[in-house]
């Protein structure tokens, strides 16, 4: 199934840049980066559960936000892209 | 139906901050901001078409990215949120 994972990490808070880096790294293990803080992950239920657990342990729940959307198995016609597909340097904090 | 709209705007490019501002304003007319660059829009087909057209006209397609996900009508169990729901100051360029 296709899972969309999006996050907002409070990088100005203590430990924020490290959390951002760890969250991004973890997302990259499960899927493809399509925007700075949005990933598309072709994973099964078990992997999705594991991903959620790992990400939940990484964030500060009072400051950071994770949001997941389950597009199921028939996702081909549910995704529309407009504009550039270039991905910026992922090793640096990103300015949106 | 529930449409997820996500964007990456190249704010360091010429006119970038203005495009970011215009794109965010347009998204706000169609839905609710759930993360800095992610909106959830409860709209019909016609509104979705209109929204795409407006946003496409606002961005620089060589630098900016728009991505839409259609979660359909039965979206209640397709969305998972973890962490804070606070939205930061939207009038400033945001560092993620």
N, CA and C atoms of all chains as a GROMACS GRO file, in nm:
protein
  576
    1UNK      N    1   0.085  -0.120   0.000
    1UNK     CA    2   0.000   0.000   0.000
    1UNK      C    3   0.089   0.125   0.000
    2UNK      N    4   0.028   0.236  -0.041
    2UNK     CA    5   0.106   0.360  -0.045
    2UNK      C    6   0.072   0.445   0.079
    3UNK      N    7   0.175   0.472   0.158
    3UNK     CA    8   0.159   0.558   0.275
    3UNK      C    9   0.231   0.690   0.248
    4UNK      N   10   0.160   0.800   0.272
    4UNK     CA   11   0.222   0.932   0.266
    4UNK      C   12   0.260   0.971   0.408
    5UNK      N   13   0.386   1.002   0.428
    5UNK     CA   14   0.432   1.047   0.560
    5UNK      C   15   0.479   1.192   0.548
    6UNK      N   16   0.422   1.278   0.633
    6UNK     CA   17   0.461   1.420   0.633
    6UNK      C   18   0.496   1.461   0.774
    7UNK      N   19   0.594   1.548   0.787
    7UNK     CA   20   0.631   1.591   0.922
    7UNK      C   21   0.662   1.740   0.929
    8UNK      N   22   0.639   1.793   1.046
    8UNK     CA   23   0.688   1.926   1.084
    8UNK      C   24   0.771   1.907   1.211
    9UNK      N   25   0.898   1.941   1.203
    9UNK     CA   26   0.984   1.932   1.320
    9UNK      C   27   1.023   2.073   1.362
   10UNK      N   28   1.012   2.100   1.491
   10UNK     CA   29   1.046   2.233   1.543
   10UNK      C   30   1.198   2.247   1.552
   11UNK      N   31   1.260   2.291   1.443
   11UNK     CA   32   1.406   2.293   1.438
   11UNK      C   33   1.468   2.402   1.525
   12UNK      N   34   1.388   2.500   1.566
   12UNK     CA   35   1.444   2.606   1.651
   12UNK      C   36   1.445   2.564   1.798
   13UNK      N   37   1.383   2.451   1.830
   13UNK     CA   38   1.382   2.403   1.969
   13UNK      C   39   1.510   2.324   1.998
   14UNK      N   40   1.536   2.299   2.125
   14UNK     CA   41   1.655   2.224   2.165
   14UNK      C   42   1.652   2.084   2.103
   15UNK      N   43   1.758   2.048   2.035
   15UNK     CA   44   1.766   1.915   1.974
   15UNK      C   45   1.686   1.903   1.844
   16UNK      N   46   1.626   2.014   1.801
   16UNK     CA   47   1.541   2.011   1.682
   16UNK      C   48   1.612   1.965   1.555
   17UNK      N   49   1.728   2.024   1.522
   17UNK     CA   50   1.798   1.982   1.401
   17UNK      C   51   1.832   1.833   1.403
   18UNK      N   52   1.868   1.780   1.521
   18UNK     CA   53   1.901   1.637   1.531
   18UNK      C   54   1.775   1.552   1.508
   19UNK      N   55   1.663   1.595   1.567
   19UNK     CA   56   1.537   1.521   1.546
   19UNK      C   57   1.499   1.524   1.397
   20UNK      N   58   1.513   1.640   1.335
   20UNK     CA   59   1.482   1.652   1.192
   20UNK      C   60   1.564   1.554   1.110
   21UNK      N   61   1.693   1.551   1.141
   21UNK     CA   62   1.784   1.462   1.070
   21UNK      C   63   1.746   1.315   1.089
   22UNK      N   64   1.716   1.279   1.213
   22UNK     CA   65   1.681   1.140   1.242
   22UNK      C   66   1.548   1.100   1.178
   23UNK      N   67   1.451   1.190   1.183
   23UNK     CA   68   1.320   1.161   1.124
   23UNK      C   69   1.334   1.144   0.972
   24UNK      N   70   1.410   1.233   0.909
   24UNK     CA   71   1.430   1.224   0.764
   24UNK      C   72   1.500   1.094   0.726
   25UNK      N   73   1.604   1.059   0.802
   25UNK     CA   74   1.678   0.935   0.776
   25UNK      C   75   1.586   0.813   0.786
   26UNK      N   76   1.503   0.813   0.888
   26UNK     CA   77   1.411   0.700   0.909
   26UNK      C   78   1.311   0.691   0.794
   27UNK      N   79   1.255   0.806   0.756
   27UNK     CA   80   1.159   0.806   0.644
   27UNK      C   81   1.224   0.754   0.516
   28UNK      N   82   1.349   0.792   0.494
   28UNK     CA   83   1.420   0.748   0.374
   28UNK      C   84   1.438   0.596   0.370
   29UNK      N   85   1.441   0.533   0.486
   29UNK     CA   86   1.454   0.386   0.490
   29UNK      C   87   1.325   0.319   0.443
   30UNK      N   88   1.214   0.392   0.450
   30UNK     CA   89   1.084   0.332   0.415
   30UNK      C   90   1.030   0.379   0.280
   31UNK      N   91   1.080   0.491   0.231
   31UNK     CA   92   1.018   0.540   0.107
   31UNK      C   93   1.100   0.644   0.036
   32UNK      N   94   1.034   0.711  -0.056
   32UNK     CA   95   1.099   0.807  -0.144
   32UNK      C   96   1.057   0.949  -0.105
   33UNK      N   97   1.156   1.037  -0.100
   33UNK     CA   98   1.125   1.177  -0.068
   33UNK      C   99   1.066   1.244  -0.193
   34UNK      N  100   0.949   1.302  -0.180
   34UNK     CA  101   0.887   1.370  -0.295
   34UNK      C  102   0.882   1.521  -0.273
   35UNK      N  103   0.887   1.562  -0.147
   35UNK     CA  104   0.904   1.704  -0.115
   35UNK      C  105   0.990   1.708   0.011
   36UNK      N  106   1.025   1.830   0.054
   36UNK     CA  107   1.119   1.840   0.166
   36UNK      C  108   1.075   1.761   0.288
   37UNK      N  109   0.947   1.765   0.320
   37UNK     CA  110   0.901   1.696   0.441
   37UNK      C  111   0.788   1.598   0.410
   38UNK      N  112   0.784   1.549   0.287
   38UNK     CA  113   0.680   1.455   0.245
   38UNK      C  114   0.745   1.334   0.178
   39UNK      N  115   0.707   1.216   0.223
   39UNK     CA  116   0.761   1.091   0.168
   39UNK      C  117   0.648   1.000   0.122
   40UNK      N  118   0.675   0.924   0.016
   40UNK     CA  119   0.580   0.823  -0.030
   40UNK      C  120   0.643   0.686  -0.007
   41UNK      N  121   0.572   0.603   0.065
   41UNK     CA  122   0.629   0.475   0.109
   41UNK      C  123   0.541   0.360   0.064
   42UNK      N  124   0.597   0.272  -0.019
   42UNK     CA  125   0.526   0.152  -0.060
   42UNK      C  126   0.560   0.042   0.039
   43UNK      N  127   0.476   0.026   0.139
   43UNK     CA  128   0.506  -0.066   0.250
   43UNK      C  129   0.382  -0.146   0.287
   44UNK      N  130   0.402  -0.252   0.362
   44UNK     CA  131   0.288  -0.330   0.410
   44UNK      C  132   0.248  -0.288   0.552
   45UNK      N  133   0.145  -0.350   0.604
   45UNK     CA  134   0.093  -0.311   0.736
   45UNK      C  135   0.200  -0.319   0.846
   46UNK      N  136   0.276  -0.426   0.841
   46UNK     CA  137   0.378  -0.448   0.944
   46UNK      C  138   0.486  -0.340   0.938
   47UNK      N  139   0.529  -0.310   0.815
   47UNK     CA  140   0.631  -0.206   0.798
   47UNK      C  141   0.577  -0.069   0.840
   48UNK      N  142   0.451  -0.045   0.809
   48UNK     CA  143   0.390   0.083   0.847
   48UNK      C  144   0.385   0.098   1.000
   49UNK      N  145   0.350  -0.011   1.066
   49UNK     CA  146   0.345  -0.011   1.213
   49UNK      C  147   0.485   0.017   1.270
   50UNK      N  148   0.585  -0.049   1.212
   50UNK     CA  149   0.723  -0.033   1.257
   50UNK      C  150   0.771   0.110   1.233
   51UNK      N  151   0.738   0.165   1.116
   51UNK     CA  152   0.777   0.301   1.082
   51UNK      C  153   0.716   0.401   1.181
   52UNK      N  154   0.588   0.384   1.208
   52UNK     CA  155   0.520   0.475   1.302
   52UNK      C  156   0.585   0.469   1.439
   53UNK      N  157   0.616   0.348   1.483
   53UNK     CA  158   0.676   0.329   1.615
   53UNK      C  159   0.812   0.398   1.622
   54UNK      N  160   0.892   0.378   1.518
   54UNK     CA  161   1.026   0.438   1.516
   54UNK      C  162   1.018   0.591   1.514
   55UNK      N  163   0.931   0.644   1.430
   55UNK     CA  164   0.920   0.790   1.418
   55UNK      C  165   0.863   0.852   1.546
   56UNK      N  166   0.766   0.784   1.604
   56UNK     CA  167   0.706   0.835   1.728
   56UNK      C  168   0.812   0.846   1.838
   57UNK      N  169   0.907   0.752   1.839
   57UNK     CA  170   1.012   0.754   1.941
   57UNK      C  171   1.113   0.865   1.916
   58UNK      N  172   1.120   0.913   1.792
   58UNK     CA  173   1.221   1.014   1.757
   58UNK      C  174   1.176   1.158   1.783
   59UNK      N  175   1.046   1.182   1.772
   59UNK     CA  176   1.000   1.322   1.778
   59UNK      C  177   0.975   1.368   1.922
   60UNK      N  178   0.962   1.497   1.938
   60UNK     CA  179   0.911   1.555   2.062
   60UNK      C  180   0.762   1.582   2.038
   61UNK      N  181   0.674   1.502   2.099
   61UNK     CA  182   0.531   1.510   2.065
   61UNK      C  183   0.466   1.643   2.103
   62UNK      N  184   0.534   1.719   2.188
   62UNK     CA  185   0.478   1.849   2.224
   62UNK      C  186   0.514   1.958   2.124
   63UNK      N  187   0.614   1.930   2.041
   63UNK     CA  188   0.663   2.033   1.949
   63UNK      C  189   0.653   1.991   1.802
   64UNK      N  190   0.665   1.861   1.777
   64UNK     CA  191   0.674   1.812   1.639
   64UNK      C  192   0.543   1.743   1.600
   65UNK      N  193   0.524   1.731   1.470
   65UNK     CA  194   0.402   1.672   1.416
   65UNK      C  195   0.435   1.568   1.308
   66UNK      N  196   0.369   1.454   1.318
   66UNK     CA  197   0.376   1.351   1.213
   66UNK      C  198   0.236   1.329   1.162
   67UNK      N  199   0.223   1.314   1.032
   67UNK     CA  200   0.091   1.288   0.976
   67UNK      C  201   0.104   1.185   0.864
   68UNK      N  202   0.019   1.083   0.870
   68UNK     CA  203   0.025   0.973   0.773
   68UNK      C  204  -0.108   0.963   0.699
   69UNK      N  205  -0.099   0.937   0.570
   69UNK     CA  206  -0.219   0.916   0.488
   69UNK      C  207  -0.205   0.782   0.417
   70UNK      N  208  -0.306   0.700   0.430
   70UNK     CA  209  -0.304   0.568   0.368
   70UNK      C  210  -0.383   0.569   0.237
   71UNK      N  211  -0.312   0.560   0.126
   71UNK     CA  212  -0.377   0.562  -0.006
   71UNK      C  213  -0.412   0.422  -0.056
   72UNK      N  214  -0.385   0.321   0.025
   72UNK     CA  215  -0.425   0.184  -0.010
   72UNK      C  216  -0.344   0.126  -0.124
   73UNK      N  217  -0.402   0.026  -0.189
   73UNK     CA  218  -0.330  -0.048  -0.293
   73UNK      C  219  -0.352   0.012  -0.432
   74UNK      N  220  -0.468   0.072  -0.454
   74UNK     CA  221  -0.499   0.128  -0.586
   74UNK      C  222  -0.478   0.279  -0.585
   75UNK      N  223  -0.354   0.317  -0.580
   75UNK     CA  224  -0.320   0.458  -0.558
   75UNK      C  225  -0.282   0.532  -0.687
   76UNK      N  226  -0.269   0.458  -0.797
   76UNK     CA  227  -0.212   0.516  -0.919
   76UNK      C  228  -0.280   0.646  -0.961
   77UNK      N  229  -0.412   0.650  -0.951
   77UNK     CA  230  -0.484   0.768  -0.999
   77UNK      C  231  -0.518   0.865  -0.887
   78UNK      N  232  -0.458   0.843  -0.772
   78UNK     CA  233  -0.489   0.929  -0.656
   78UNK      C  234  -0.379   1.031  -0.630
   79UNK      N  235  -0.275   1.029  -0.712
   79UNK     CA  236  -0.162   1.119  -0.690
   79UNK      C  237  -0.144   1.209  -0.812
   80UNK      N  238  -0.138   1.340  -0.789
   80UNK     CA  239  -0.115   1.435  -0.898
   80UNK      C  240   0.005   1.521  -0.862
   81UNK      N  241   0.097   1.532  -0.957
   81UNK     CA  242   0.214   1.617  -0.934
   81UNK      C  243   0.218   1.729  -1.037
   82UNK      N  244   0.251   1.849  -0.991
   82UNK     CA  245   0.266   1.964  -1.080
   82UNK      C  246   0.397   2.034  -1.044
   83UNK      N  247   0.478   2.067  -1.145
   83UNK     CA  248   0.600   2.142  -1.119
   83UNK      C  249   0.724   2.056  -1.114
   84UNK      N  250   0.826   2.111  -1.052
   84UNK     CA  251   0.956   2.045  -1.050
   84UNK      C  252   0.954   1.918  -0.966
   85UNK      N  253   1.039   1.825  -1.002
   85UNK     CA  254   1.054   1.705  -0.921
   85UNK      C  255   1.188   1.701  -0.852
   86UNK      N  256   1.264   1.807  -0.871
   86UNK     CA  257   1.396   1.808  -0.811
   86UNK      C  258   1.387   1.801  -0.660
   87UNK      N  259   1.478   1.727  -0.602
   87UNK     CA  260   1.485   1.720  -0.457
   87UNK      C  261   1.611   1.794  -0.415
   88UNK      N  262   1.597   1.878  -0.313
   88UNK     CA  263   1.711   1.957  -0.268
   88UNK      C  264   1.806   1.872  -0.185
   89UNK      N  265   1.916   1.934  -0.147
   89UNK     CA  266   2.016   1.866  -0.066
   89UNK      C  267   1.953   1.822   0.067
   90UNK      N  268   1.949   1.691   0.087
   90UNK     CA  269   1.875   1.638   0.201
   90UNK      C  270   1.956   1.636   0.329
   91UNK      N  271   2.084   1.668   0.318
   91UNK     CA  272   2.167   1.658   0.437
   91UNK      C  273   2.162   1.785   0.521
   92UNK      N  274   2.097   1.888   0.466
   92UNK     CA  275   2.090   2.016   0.535
   92UNK      C  276   1.946   2.046   0.578
   93UNK      N  277   1.929   2.124   0.688
   93UNK     CA  278   1.795   2.172   0.720
   93UNK      C  279   1.741   2.251   0.601
   94UNK      N  280   1.615   2.233   0.573
   94UNK     CA  281   1.560   2.290   0.451
   94UNK      C  282   1.470   2.410   0.480
   95UNK      N  283   1.484   2.514   0.401
   95UNK     CA  284   1.399   2.631   0.416
   95UNK      C  285   1.286   2.622   0.315
   96UNK      N  286   1.162   2.616   0.364
   96UNK     CA  287   1.046   2.609   0.275
   96UNK      C  288   0.983   2.746   0.267
   97UNK      N  289  -1.494   1.502  -0.100
   97UNK     CA  290  -1.377   1.413  -0.086
   97UNK      C  291  -1.264   1.488  -0.017
   98UNK      N  292  -1.169   1.411   0.036
   98UNK     CA  293  -1.057   1.474   0.105
   98UNK      C  294  -0.935   1.477   0.013
   99UNK      N  295  -0.889   1.598  -0.013
   99UNK     CA  296  -0.769   1.618  -0.094
   99UNK      C  297  -0.657   1.668  -0.003
  100UNK      N  298  -0.542   1.604  -0.012
  100UNK     CA  299  -0.423   1.653   0.058
  100UNK      C  300  -0.341   1.733  -0.043
  101UNK      N  301  -0.312   1.856  -0.009
  101UNK     CA  302  -0.229   1.941  -0.096
  101UNK      C  303  -0.098   1.971  -0.022
  102UNK      N  304   0.013   1.940  -0.088
  102UNK     CA  305   0.144   1.968  -0.028
  102UNK      C  306   0.228   2.044  -0.128
  103UNK      N  307   0.309   2.137  -0.078
  103UNK     CA  308   0.392   2.214  -0.172
  103UNK      C  309   0.533   2.236  -0.119
  104UNK      N  310   0.624   2.249  -0.212
  104UNK     CA  311   0.759   2.300  -0.186
  104UNK      C  312   0.778   2.420  -0.275
  105UNK      N  313   0.800   2.534  -0.217
  105UNK     CA  314   0.826   2.656  -0.295
  105UNK      C  315   0.970   2.698  -0.272
  106UNK      N  316   1.039   2.728  -0.381
  106UNK     CA  317   1.179   2.768  -0.372
  106UNK      C  318   1.187   2.914  -0.326
  107UNK      N  319   1.189   2.934  -0.195
  107UNK     CA  320   1.182   3.071  -0.141
  107UNK      C  321   1.310   3.151  -0.163
  108UNK      N  322   1.419   3.082  -0.194
  108UNK     CA  323   1.544   3.156  -0.215
  108UNK      C  324   1.554   3.208  -0.358
  109UNK      N  325   1.461   3.165  -0.444
  109UNK     CA  326   1.462   3.215  -0.582
  109UNK      C  327   1.391   3.349  -0.590
  110UNK      N  328   1.408   3.417  -0.704
  110UNK     CA  329   1.344   3.547  -0.724
  110UNK      C  330   1.192   3.532  -0.716
  111UNK      N  331   1.129   3.614  -0.634
  111UNK     CA  332   0.983   3.608  -0.620
  111UNK      C  333   0.934   3.490  -0.536
  112UNK      N  334   1.027   3.414  -0.482
  112UNK     CA  335   0.990   3.294  -0.405
  112UNK      C  336   0.900   3.322  -0.285
  113UNK      N  337   0.939   3.417  -0.199
  113UNK     CA  338   0.855   3.446  -0.082
  113UNK      C  339   0.713   3.488  -0.121
  114UNK      N  340   0.701   3.563  -0.229
  114UNK     CA  341   0.568   3.605  -0.274
  114UNK      C  342   0.487   3.484  -0.323
  115UNK      N  343   0.553   3.396  -0.400
  115UNK     CA  344   0.483   3.275  -0.446
  115UNK      C  345   0.438   3.190  -0.327
  116UNK      N  346   0.527   3.177  -0.229
  116UNK     CA  347   0.493   3.099  -0.109
  116UNK      C  348   0.369   3.157  -0.041
  117UNK      N  349   0.368   3.287  -0.027
  117UNK     CA  350   0.256   3.356   0.037
  117UNK      C  351   0.127   3.336  -0.042
  118UNK      N  352   0.135   3.349  -0.173
  118UNK     CA  353   0.016   3.334  -0.256
  118UNK      C  354  -0.037   3.190  -0.257
  119UNK      N  355   0.056   3.096  -0.263
  119UNK     CA  356   0.016   2.955  -0.263
  119UNK      C  357  -0.052   2.920  -0.129
  120UNK      N  358   0.009   2.964  -0.020
  120UNK     CA  359  -0.049   2.936   0.113
  120UNK      C  360  -0.188   2.998   0.126
  121UNK      N  361  -0.201   3.122   0.081
  121UNK     CA  362  -0.331   3.191   0.089
  121UNK      C  363  -0.438   3.116   0.010
  122UNK      N  364  -0.400   3.072  -0.109
  122UNK     CA  365  -0.496   2.998  -0.194
  122UNK      C  366  -0.535   2.866  -0.129
  123UNK      N  367  -0.437   2.793  -0.075
  123UNK     CA  368  -0.468   2.666  -0.008
  123UNK      C  369  -0.563   2.689   0.108
  124UNK      N  370  -0.541   2.797   0.181
  124UNK     CA  371  -0.626   2.827   0.298
  124UNK      C  372  -0.772   2.851   0.259
  125UNK      N  373  -0.792   2.896   0.135
  125UNK     CA  374  -0.930   2.918   0.089
  125UNK      C  375  -1.002   2.785   0.064
  126UNK      N  376  -0.925   2.679   0.046
  126UNK     CA  377  -0.986   2.550   0.014
  126UNK      C  378  -0.983   2.450   0.130
  127UNK      N  379  -0.898   2.476   0.227
  127UNK     CA  380  -0.888   2.375   0.332
  127UNK      C  381  -0.817   2.422   0.456
  128UNK      N  382  -0.782   2.324   0.538
  128UNK     CA  383  -0.723   2.351   0.669
  128UNK      C  384  -0.575   2.316   0.666
  129UNK      N  385  -0.496   2.404   0.724
  129UNK     CA  386  -0.352   2.377   0.731
  129UNK      C  387  -0.326   2.277   0.844
  130UNK      N  388  -0.262   2.168   0.812
  130UNK     CA  389  -0.231   2.069   0.916
  130UNK      C  390  -0.082   2.062   0.946
  131UNK      N  391  -0.002   2.105   0.850
  131UNK     CA  392   0.141   2.123   0.873
  131UNK      C  393   0.183   2.245   0.791
  132UNK      N  394   0.310   2.285   0.805
  132UNK     CA  395   0.351   2.409   0.740
  132UNK      C  396   0.321   2.414   0.591
  133UNK      N  397   0.342   2.303   0.524
  133UNK     CA  398   0.318   2.303   0.380
  133UNK      C  399   0.222   2.193   0.336
  134UNK      N  400   0.136   2.150   0.428
  134UNK     CA  401   0.039   2.044   0.400
  134UNK      C  402  -0.100   2.090   0.441
  135UNK      N  403  -0.196   2.078   0.348
  135UNK     CA  404  -0.334   2.119   0.373
  135UNK      C  405  -0.428   2.003   0.348
  136UNK      N  406  -0.537   1.998   0.426
  136UNK     CA  407  -0.642   1.899   0.402
  136UNK      C  408  -0.766   1.975   0.357
  137UNK      N  409  -0.819   1.938   0.241
  137UNK     CA  410  -0.928   2.014   0.179
  137UNK      C  411  -1.047   1.922   0.154
  138UNK      N  412  -1.159   1.953   0.216
  138UNK     CA  413  -1.282   1.879   0.189
  138UNK      C  414  -1.355   1.950   0.077
  139UNK      N  415  -1.333   1.904  -0.044
  139UNK     CA  416  -1.385   1.974  -0.163
  139UNK      C  417  -1.441   1.872  -0.263
  140UNK      N  418  -1.517   1.924  -0.358
  140UNK     CA  419  -1.570   1.836  -0.463
  140UNK      C  420  -1.481   1.843  -0.589
  141UNK      N  421  -1.515   1.766  -0.689
  141UNK     CA  422  -1.432   1.758  -0.810
  141UNK      C  423  -1.409   1.894  -0.875
  142UNK      N  424  -1.516   1.973  -0.881
  142UNK     CA  425  -1.508   2.104  -0.945
  142UNK      C  426  -1.415   2.197  -0.868
  143UNK      N  427  -1.429   2.197  -0.736
  143UNK     CA  428  -1.342   2.281  -0.652
  143UNK      C  429  -1.196   2.236  -0.662
  144UNK      N  430  -1.178   2.105  -0.669
  144UNK     CA  431  -1.041   2.052  -0.681
  144UNK      C  432  -0.977   2.097  -0.812
  145UNK      N  433  -1.056   2.092  -0.918
  145UNK     CA  434  -1.006   2.135  -1.049
  145UNK      C  435  -0.968   2.284  -1.045
  146UNK      N  436  -1.056   2.363  -0.983
  146UNK     CA  437  -1.034   2.507  -0.970
  146UNK      C  438  -0.908   2.535  -0.887
  147UNK      N  439  -0.895   2.464  -0.779
  147UNK     CA  440  -0.780   2.481  -0.690
  147UNK      C  441  -0.650   2.449  -0.764
  148UNK      N  442  -0.648   2.338  -0.836
  148UNK     CA  443  -0.528   2.300  -0.911
  148UNK      C  444  -0.491   2.407  -1.014
  149UNK      N  445  -0.594   2.458  -1.082
  149UNK     CA  446  -0.571   2.559  -1.185
  149UNK      C  447  -0.510   2.686  -1.123
  150UNK      N  448  -0.568   2.730  -1.012
  150UNK     CA  449  -0.520   2.851  -0.945
  150UNK      C  450  -0.376   2.832  -0.896
  151UNK      N  451  -0.350   2.718  -0.833
  151UNK     CA  452  -0.216   2.696  -0.778
  151UNK      C  453  -0.112   2.681  -0.889
  152UNK      N  454  -0.152   2.613  -0.996
  152UNK     CA  455  -0.060   2.594  -1.109
  152UNK      C  456  -0.018   2.729  -1.167
  153UNK      N  457  -0.112   2.824  -1.167
  153UNK     CA  458  -0.082   2.957  -1.222
  153UNK      C  459   0.009   3.038  -1.130
  154UNK      N  460   0.014   3.000  -1.002
  154UNK     CA  461   0.092   3.078  -0.905
  154UNK      C  462   0.238   3.035  -0.895
  155UNK      N  463   0.264   2.908  -0.921
  155UNK     CA  464   0.400   2.858  -0.896
  155UNK      C  465   0.492   2.879  -1.017
  156UNK      N  466   0.620   2.864  -0.992
  156UNK     CA  467   0.718   2.853  -1.099
  156UNK      C  468   0.743   2.704  -1.118
  157UNK      N  469   0.692   2.645  -1.228
  157UNK     CA  470   0.698   2.499  -1.241
  157UNK      C  471   0.838   2.442  -1.253
  158UNK      N  472   0.935   2.531  -1.281
  158UNK     CA  473   1.073   2.481  -1.289
  158UNK      C  474   1.140   2.476  -1.152
  159UNK      N  475   1.080   2.545  -1.055
  159UNK     CA  476   1.144   2.553  -0.923
  159UNK      C  477   1.057   2.498  -0.810
  160UNK      N  478   0.927   2.509  -0.827
  160UNK     CA  479   0.834   2.474  -0.719
  160UNK      C  480   0.764   2.342  -0.747
  161UNK      N  481   0.710   2.284  -0.644
  161UNK     CA  482   0.643   2.154  -0.657
  161UNK      C  483   0.509   2.156  -0.585
  162UNK      N  484   0.407   2.104  -0.653
  162UNK     CA  485   0.275   2.083  -0.592
  162UNK      C  486   0.245   1.935  -0.600
  163UNK      N  487   0.189   1.881  -0.493
  163UNK     CA  488   0.152   1.740  -0.497
  163UNK      C  489   0.018   1.722  -0.428
  164UNK      N  490  -0.072   1.651  -0.494
  164UNK     CA  491  -0.207   1.631  -0.442
  164UNK      C  492  -0.233   1.482  -0.424
  165UNK      N  493  -0.301   1.449  -0.316
  165UNK     CA  494  -0.341   1.310  -0.290
  165UNK      C  495  -0.491   1.309  -0.266
  166UNK      N  496  -0.558   1.222  -0.338
  166UNK     CA  497  -0.704   1.212  -0.326
  166UNK      C  498  -0.740   1.095  -0.236
  167UNK      N  499  -0.791   1.126  -0.117
  167UNK     CA  500  -0.828   1.020  -0.022
  167UNK      C  501  -0.974   0.980  -0.035
  168UNK      N  502  -1.044   1.038  -0.130
  168UNK     CA  503  -1.182   0.997  -0.157
  168UNK      C  504  -1.280   1.040  -0.048
  169UNK      N  505  -1.390   0.968  -0.043
  169UNK     CA  506  -1.498   1.006   0.050
  169UNK      C  507  -1.486   0.935   0.185
  170UNK      N  508  -1.432   0.816   0.183
  170UNK     CA  509  -1.422   0.742   0.310
  170UNK      C  510  -1.281   0.752   0.364
  171UNK      N  511  -1.250   0.868   0.414
  171UNK     CA  512  -1.112   0.898   0.452
  171UNK      C  513  -1.086   0.889   0.602
  172UNK      N  514  -1.194   0.868   0.679
  172UNK     CA  515  -1.182   0.879   0.826
  172UNK      C  516  -1.070   0.792   0.883
  173UNK      N  517  -1.055   0.672   0.832
  173UNK     CA  518  -0.956   0.581   0.891
  173UNK      C  519  -0.825   0.580   0.811
  174UNK      N  520  -0.811   0.677   0.723
  174UNK     CA  521  -0.691   0.680   0.639
  174UNK      C  522  -0.591   0.786   0.685
  175UNK      N  523  -0.626   0.857   0.791
  175UNK     CA  524  -0.540   0.966   0.839
  175UNK      C  525  -0.497   0.936   0.982
  176UNK      N  526  -0.366   0.943   1.007
  176UNK     CA  527  -0.314   0.922   1.143
  176UNK      C  528  -0.228   1.042   1.178
  177UNK      N  529  -0.254   1.097   1.296
  177UNK     CA  530  -0.173   1.210   1.341
  177UNK      C  531  -0.102   1.174   1.472
  178UNK      N  532   0.025   1.212   1.481
  178UNK     CA  533   0.103   1.191   1.603
  178UNK      C  534   0.175   1.321   1.637
  179UNK      N  535   0.167   1.362   1.764
  179UNK     CA  536   0.240   1.481   1.807
  179UNK      C  537   0.154   1.605   1.813
  180UNK      N  538   0.221   1.720   1.812
  180UNK     CA  539   0.152   1.847   1.830
  180UNK      C  540   0.064   1.881   1.710
  181UNK      N  541  -0.039   1.957   1.739
  181UNK     CA  542  -0.123   2.005   1.629
  181UNK      C  543  -0.106   2.155   1.609
  182UNK      N  544  -0.017   2.212   1.689
  182UNK     CA  545   0.003   2.356   1.678
  182UNK      C  546   0.054   2.394   1.539
  183UNK      N  547   0.006   2.504   1.491
  183UNK     CA  548   0.053   2.557   1.364
  183UNK      C  549   0.135   2.681   1.394
  184UNK      N  550   0.252   2.689   1.330
  184UNK     CA  551   0.340   2.803   1.356
  184UNK      C  552   0.291   2.929   1.286
  185UNK      N  553   0.362   3.038   1.311
  185UNK     CA  554   0.330   3.166   1.249
  185UNK      C  555   0.338   3.154   1.098
  186UNK      N  556   0.224   3.172   1.032
  186UNK     CA  557   0.218   3.144   0.890
  186UNK      C  558   0.258   3.263   0.804
  187UNK      N  559   0.282   3.376   0.868
  187UNK     CA  560   0.311   3.496   0.790
  187UNK      C  561   0.460   3.505   0.755
  188UNK      N  562   0.539   3.417   0.815
  188UNK     CA  563   0.683   3.420   0.791
  188UNK      C  564   0.725   3.296   0.712
  189UNK      N  565   0.834   3.308   0.634
  189UNK     CA  566   0.892   3.188   0.574
  189UNK      C  567   0.927   3.090   0.685
  190UNK      N  568   0.900   2.964   0.664
  190UNK     CA  569   0.914   2.866   0.770
  190UNK      C  570   1.035   2.778   0.748
  191UNK      N  571   1.108   2.754   0.855
  191UNK     CA  572   1.223   2.664   0.847
  191UNK      C  573   1.180   2.529   0.898
  192UNK      N  574   1.186   2.429   0.811
  192UNK     CA  575   1.150   2.293   0.853
  192UNK      C  576   1.275   2.211   0.875
   0.00000   0.00000   0.00000
